Amino acid sequence: MEKLDARIRNHDREIEKMCNFHHQGFVDAITELLKVRADAEKLMGQVTDTNRRLQEAGREVTAQTEEVIRCRIQQRNMATTVEKLQLCIPVLEMYSKLKEQLESKRYYAALKTMEQLEKVYIPRVSQYRFCQIMAENLPRLREEIKEISMSDLKDFLESIRKHSDKVGETAMRQAQQHRTFNSAVAKQASMGHYTKPVYSLNGRTHTHTPNGLLMDDDTGDEEEADEEILTAQDLVDFSPVYRCLHIYTVLGDRETFENYYRKQRKKQARLVLQPQANMHETVEGYRKYFNQIVGFFVVEDHILHATRGLVTRAFTDELWNMALSKIIAVLRTHSSYCDDPDLVLELKNLIVIFADTLQGYGFPVNRLFDLLFEVRDQYNETLLKKWALVFREIFELDNYSPIPVDTEEEYKLVVSRFPFHDAEIEKQDFPKKLPMSQSVPQIYTQVKEFIYASLKFSESLHRSSTEIDDMLRKSTNLLLTRTLSSCLQNLIKKPHIGLTELVQIIINTTHLEQACRYLEEFITNITNVSPETVHTTRLYGLSTFKDARHAAEGEIYTKLNQKIDEFIQLADYEWGMAESDGRASGYLMDLINFLRSTFQVFTHLPGKVAQTACMSACKHLSTSLMQMLLDTELKQISMGAIQQFNLDVIQCELFASSEPVPGFQGDTLQLAFIDLRQLLDLFMVWDWSTYLADYGQPTSKYLRVNPATALALLEKMKDTSKKNNIFSQFRKNDRDKQKLIETVVKQLRSLVNGMSS
């Protein structure tokens, strides 16, 4: 501490020395500072004054400088604004243009504008808010455009659904006129082939046209034919499809549009192919159905060629194949309900035009022409039903008597309707009678009318003359072998048709059979196909009329036998009479008189019909008389009854020998009664010894007498009731004969037993 204190004192002494050394200088400095202080104050006053004067002088400059600065800033801002506006104005102009395009529904152009906005203009000024708003709005506008264009497409689809009927009608009319024009030359070249132009089915008269269409005599379609026919493009505005296609293509969503369009068209196709329930009732129903289908596919064909890829050939072919199957099923079903040949014929004409129209647009239609063969069969069926009524009415109105002709004109009129040629009748003087009844020329005429009606369907089927000829012959064969044959068979079986009518029917069928070759010539003249052509179908009318004639002949035999049975039912024999009346029974004489008058009518019958009928009647009479003798309910017969019965058989034999029908050789007709004759002779002569001795020998006098028949009759003559009969006389006169009778009965029984064993 002492050291420290000493050191501190040393330092203090040094500091004091130093301060003393510099003190004078410090004093001098202070003195100088005091001098400067006065100068500084003076300078401060001058500076303050100068500053004041400078501030006052620079205040105006400062104000002007601030104004200049402000103007410079404004100029810079204005230049920047102009520059930015020059970038924004095109964007705004394009957006304004977009709005105008949307308002004017120029959607495709609007999409192009949007594309430019997005790729070119908006990126330049993307920092601005309004550009961001624009960019956000563009996708929404695109969706709106898609919705609007799709709405237009829906309107278009609805529109073409409404217009397809008119489009189809127009297309079919064009095809019909085109076909008529093309067939005009063919008609000139084939003049004379279809020379019978008029045919009437329901009171309306129609004429043949080359394309097979029915044309009314007083058609008023000439003015329509002269009118300008509109095309599908004239009737339907396709622009909505094009716009929508372009829009979806631009938006990169073309596939969605194509799928939607095809899906909607498929739905519409199914709706179009759905027929009305009562379509088969009128031709207008079919026409509307076809028009809608044609209109649908004409539109699709136009879309196929006017757009690239919206629909493809494969898609239209798929639609057509689906439609074709449905159309064929619908037509097959609805045509089967139709029983009016006029309507079926008009349906055929519509199908032909329908097929030709679509074939012109490249759609295959072979299946439709195949369907026409089915429709042709239906048409023939309706014709056959119609002509069945016609034939039935003709037969009902016929008087079944030869046609009387009083003058040459009447004769020529009949011959012009039916090919009748008979030299003998032609030589006769008027008035005279033709052998057939009035139904024959009427039937012949109606068969020709049927051929014309059948021909009308065969036209326009794109078939050769040979095929048409074959169709006509086959349909005519059906008419003859089925319809006419059935009508004849029913006529023959009717109860009011008597023997006279049956005779006339046989004569009629003979003349109709002879006329068949003229029908073949008639078909040949129509089709110009030689009958010698290979595979030419022949008419089966010959067999039809032969069958009808045989049926009539059989009915004659049946009715004759029925008449004979009716007379025999009137027989009233007194089987126990002691002796005969000495004359034939009244019922039998009436029967013979009836047969005589009947066989006089039969002389007009051709061939051996009369002879067969006469022989059949005699055999049936003989059989009926034999059955009367052998009736099991008849228990006893006297010799007087046998004698009376013998008188009746003698009358039958006299009738047979009088040749009621010429042409029998010798005693052929009497042989019908030979069984009765030999049986009655055996009992009348009582020649049992001869019968038993010669039995079985070909020279036997009683060769036709059956032992069972003789035994049955002999049993009826035995004295089983102890009444007065031949055996009782035998017992009284000669009992030995009784034993002989018993012996005969035993021998007959042994013969019968021998035959049965």
KAPEBEL-V156445 format. One line per field, one symbol per residue. psi: psi as a letter, one per 40 degrees, with the letter a starting at -180 (. if undefined). A space follows every 50 residues. Layout:
psi = ???
This chain:
psi = dddddddddddddddddddddedddddddddddddddddddddddddddd dddddddedddddddddddddddddddddddddddddddddddddddddd dddefgddddddddddddddddddfeeidddddddddddddddddddddd ddddddddddddedddddddddddddddddddeddddddfhedgegehhh dfdhhiiiideeihhidfifeddddeihhiiddddhhedddddddddddd effdddddddddddddddddddehiidfdedidddddddddddddddddd ddddddigediiddddddddddddddddddddddddehehdddddddddd ddddddddddeehhedddddddddddddddddddddddddddddddeief iihhhdiddddddddddhghhhdddddiiiiihidiiedddddddddddd dddddddeieefiidddddddddddddddddcddddddddddeidehadd ddddddddddddddedddddddddddefhheeiiehhihfdddddddddd dddddddddddddddddddehgigeeidiieeiiiddddddddddddddd deeeiiafdddddddddddddddddddddehdehdihidddddddddddd ddddddeegdhieihbfdddededdddddddddddffddddddeheieei dfdehhdddddddddeeigeefihaddddddddheddddddddddddddd dddddd.
